[in-house]
Amino acid sequence: MLRQIVLVAVFALVTLSLMPIQWLAVALKSPLRRRIPVFYHRFVCRLLGIRVRRIGVPISARPLLIVANHASWLDISIITAQAPVVFVAKSEIARWPFFGLLAKLQRTVFVERDRRQKTADVNAEIAQRLAEGDPVLLFGEGTAGDGNRVLPFRTALIGAAGAALAAAEHTGEIWIQPLSVAYVSQQGIPLGRYFRPRAAWYGKMRLVPHIARIARLGAIDVSVTWGEPIAYNGKTDRKALARDLEGTIRGFTVAALRGKPVPAARAN
């Protein structure tokens, strides 16, 4: 209990101190609007005892669209600690107390899934972020899974890449890079299928109790694998592209969970 109290106190102090600075940085379009989230999420990972083993690197080329699997709220901190990404998330998150505000401060693009007529507006916003040099991250599955498998990818989400081409006239293409996040062990002990929910957060699991358990136990080992980027110029069939990305990320994830060498990852 003492550990949890200390963690909450430190978290609140750092978070409340950085929030107005990030708000101002976003309002002024300062470069700090990208640097602060990276610093902040590295702090969160260290505070919670998240230990990351990284294979490969995010590329520096722009425009860059990153497509990843999704298993937990922890993905947000783990991925942002690696690169200054802008997330694409469901619109409900914008209405969450506190966490919705954090998402807005990180300049998240919110998608209203039940209003297809808004798709063009969302794609335009993604294109604008890409044109400004922000790496944009899509969770290909469109929802969080149990961490034991990668769910089928939604091709409509990948379709945002085509809309972004209009914002990439200087190259005529954008880069798409696959990313796998796999929760491997806790306190050095493999999680396995039964204990994966200690890290994974999905379905109707309650958020606050899950955060409290992570804070209490900590020491989660995560494997993060960056794949080879794909140059996309709009000619590639988006369904085929989604299948390729899904297969690559599934291969990375399965290899990491089984403790095997990750196939064909981008080397450091």
N, C-alpha and C positions, 0 to 999 in steps of 0.2 A: 504493500500500500504506500509506503514511504517513497519508493521508486516512482510510482505513478504520480504522486503529488508533485515531486520534484520535476518530473518530465512535463507535466501540465503547466507548471509555473514557468519553466524555461521556455516552453513552446509559446505560451501566451505573451511573454515579455518580448521575444524576438519577432513574433508575428505582428503584434500590435505596433511595434516600433517600425517595421518595414512597410506596413500597409500604406500609410500616408505618403511615404517616399515613392513607392511604386505607383500610386495613383497620380502623383505629380509627374513622374517620369513618363507615364502613358499619355497624360494630358499634353505634355511638351514634346512628345515623340523623341525623347532622349534615348541614346543607346543603352542607358541604364534599365530601360523597360525590358530588355532581353537579359541583361546580366543579373539583375536582382532575383528573378525566379530561379536561375541556375544555382546561385549561392544559397537561396532559401531552401530549395529541395535537397541540396547536398547536406545542409544542416539538419533537415528532417530525417533523412536517411541515417545520418550519424546518431542523431538523438534516439531513434528507434532501434538502432543496432542492425540496420540493413547492410549486409556485406555483399558487394557486387563483384562478380567475375565477368569482365568484359572481353568479348571476342570480336575482333574487327573494330571499325571506327565509323562514325557518321562522316559522310563526305563533305567537303567544303564547297562543292559546286552548287550553284543556285540557278534557277528555282528548284527547290527540293520538296518532294512530297514523301513522307515516311508512312509506311503501312505496317501496323503491328498487330499482334494478338492481344487479347485483353482478359485478365483474370482477377484483378483486384484494384481497389482504390490506391494501393501502393504503387501501381504502374505509373501513376502521374508523377510521383516524386522520383522514382527510379529513372524514368525516361528523361525528365527535365534536368536531372542531375548530370545527364550525359550530353545534352544539347539544348539550346534555347528554343524549344518547340512551341508552337501554337496548336492547341488541341481542337478537334471537332467533336462536340459532345451533344447529347440529347438536351432539348430545351428545358426539361424538368430540372436539370441541375442548376440552372440559373435562378430557380426559385427556392433552392435549398437555403436554410439559414446558415450563415457564416461561410460554408463551403461554396455556395453559389457566388458569394462576393469574391472569394479567393480565385475562383475560376474566371470571373470577369476581369479581375486585376491581371490575370495572365493572358488576357485578350482572347479567350476561348471563342470559337465560332459555334453558335448554338443552332441545332437542327430541329425543326418541328416535323417529326416523322409522320404525323397524321395530316399534314397539310402539304401535299405534293406540289401545289402551286408555288410554294416558297422555295422549291429546289433551285430555281434559277438565281434567286437572291443569295442563297447560301453559297452556290458555286461562284458567284461574282465576288462575294466576300473572301472566299478561299483564294481566288485568283489575285485579289488585291494584296492579301498577306504575302503570297508567293512573290508577287512583283516587288514588294518592299524588302524582300530578302529574308523573310521569316520561314524557317522550315515548318511545314504544316503536317501534323500527325493525324492519321485516320486509324481508328480501330476497325480492321477489315471485317470482323465478325458482326459489328454493329451492336454488340452487347458483351457482357462479361461471362466467361465460361468458368468451369470448376478448376481450371489449372492443370487438369490431367490430359486434356486434348485441345485441339484447335477446331473451332466450329467452322462451318462453311462460310466463306466470305460473301458479302453482299456486293454485287456488281454495281449497283447504283451509287455506292460510295466511291468506288474506283472511278466512276464516270466524272467525278469532279476534276480529274486530271485533264480531261479533254477541254473543259471550260477554262481551265487555267492557261491553256496555250495562248489565248488572246493576250495574256499579260506577260508573255515570254517572247515577244517579237524579236528581241535581239539575238535569240538562239534558235527559235522555231521549235524548241523542245523543252521538256522539263525532265528532271531526274526523279525516279521513284526508287526508294531504297527499302527493302524488307527488314523488319526488326522482330526478333523473338525475345520474349521475357519469360523465363521459366523459374519457378520457385522450387529449389532443389532440396534444401535441408534447413533444419532449425537446431541451433546449438550443436552443429556438427552431425546431427542424426538425420538420415534421409526421411523426408516427409512421407513419401508413399501416397497411394491413392486415398487411403482412409484419413490421413492427417493433413492432406493438402488444404482443406478449408481453414486451417490455422493461418494460412497466408492468403488464399483465394477468398474473394468476396463477390458473391453473385446471387442471382435469384432474389429471394425475399429475406436474405440475411440482414439483420439490423446493423447499421453502420457503427453507432457509438460503442456497443459492446464489443464489436470486432476490433475497433481501434484500441479499446482498453486492454483487450487480451494481447494484442501486438505489443503495446507499451509494457505490459507486465512480463512477457516472455522474451521478446526481442530476439536478437541473434539469428536472423533469417538470412540464409545464403541464396543469392539470386544469380542466375546465369543470363547475361544479356548478349545477344549475338546480332551483329550487323552484317547483312548480306551484301552481295555485289549489287550496285545500283543499275537500274535499267533506264536507258534513254527512251523517252516516250514522245512521239511526234504526232499522235492522233490517228495514225494509220493502223496501229495495233488494235485488234478486237478487244474490247474491254472485258468480255467474259473470259477470253483466253488469258488475258493479263491477270485477272483476278484468280484464275485457277493456278497460274504459275506462282504468283505471290503466296497464295494459300499453301501450295505444296512445299515451297521453299521454307516458309515459316514453320509449317508442321514438322518438317524434317529437322530443323534446328531445335525445336522445342522437345521433340521425342528424344533426340540424341542427348540433350542436356539432362532431361529427367532420368534417362537410363545410365548417365555417367559415361557416355561414349563420345568419341571425338566428333565435333560438329562438322558436317560435310560442307566443303566449298564456301566457308565464311570468308569475308574480307579480312585480310590479315592486318595486324597492327603495324 
